[in-house]
Amino acid sequence: MSVKKIKAIYSKLEQIQSDLKAIHETYQDTLDRRSAKWQESEKGEILSSRIGYLENALVDLDSLLANLDEASYEED
């Protein structure tokens, strides 16, 4: 795979990261605005789980982007 292709993939993943961050922020804002009772309900627990999964995905995506950034410095 050429460096040019790696950089193109990196750019696409940055956009995905941005989209996921926006979704995470929306979910977190929704959860924060709800009462403690709602947060402990089934819907609240589902939303909280989604937030956790998104946080994990964002951490993994950060690592992936860092690795791709390093890989793009190497010449073909």
C-alpha positions as CSV (number, residue, x, y, z in Angstrom):
1,M,0.0,0.0,0.0
2,S,1.4,3.4,-0.9
3,V,1.9,6.3,1.5
4,K,-0.7,8.2,-0.6
5,K,-3.3,5.5,0.0
6,I,-2.5,5.5,3.8
7,K,-3.0,9.3,3.9
8,A,-6.3,9.0,2.1
9,I,-7.5,6.3,4.5
10,Y,-6.3,8.5,7.4
11,S,-8.3,11.4,6.1
12,K,-11.5,9.3,5.9
13,L,-11.0,8.0,9.4
14,E,-10.5,11.6,10.7
15,Q,-14.0,12.4,9.3
16,I,-15.4,9.3,10.9
17,Q,-13.8,10.3,14.2
18,S,-15.4,13.7,13.9
19,D,-18.8,12.2,13.2
20,L,-18.5,9.8,16.2
21,K,-17.4,12.6,18.5
22,A,-20.5,14.6,17.5
23,I,-22.7,11.6,18.2
24,H,-21.0,11.0,21.5
25,E,-21.5,14.6,22.5
26,T,-25.2,14.5,21.6
27,Y,-25.7,11.3,23.6
28,Q,-23.7,12.6,26.6
29,D,-25.7,15.9,26.5
30,T,-29.0,14.0,26.4
31,L,-27.9,11.8,29.4
32,D,-26.7,14.8,31.4
33,R,-30.0,16.6,30.9
34,R,-32.0,13.7,32.3
35,S,-32.9,13.0,35.9
36,A,-31.0,10.5,37.9
37,K,-34.1,8.3,38.0
38,W,-34.2,8.3,34.2
39,Q,-30.5,7.6,34.0
40,E,-31.1,4.5,36.1
41,S,-34.0,3.3,34.0
42,E,-33.6,0.8,31.2
43,K,-33.4,3.6,28.6
44,G,-30.8,5.4,30.6
45,E,-28.7,2.3,31.0
46,I,-28.9,1.7,27.2
47,L,-27.8,5.2,26.5
48,S,-25.0,5.0,29.0
49,S,-23.8,1.8,27.4
50,R,-23.9,3.4,24.0
51,I,-21.8,6.3,25.3
52,G,-19.3,3.8,26.8
53,Y,-19.0,1.9,23.5
54,L,-18.5,5.1,21.6
55,E,-15.8,6.2,24.1
56,N,-14.0,2.8,23.6
57,A,-14.3,3.1,19.8
58,L,-12.9,6.7,19.9
59,V,-9.9,5.5,22.0
60,D,-9.3,2.7,19.5
61,L,-9.7,5.1,16.6
62,D,-7.1,7.5,18.1
63,S,-4.7,4.6,18.3
64,L,-5.4,3.6,14.8
65,L,-4.9,7.1,13.5
66,A,-1.6,7.4,15.4
67,N,-0.4,4.2,13.8
68,L,-1.4,5.2,10.4
69,D,0.3,8.6,10.9
70,E,3.5,6.8,11.8
71,A,3.1,4.5,8.8
72,S,2.7,7.4,6.4
73,Y,6.2,8.6,7.2
74,E,7.8,5.5,5.7
75,E,8.7,5.6,2.0
76,D,7.5,2.9,-0.4
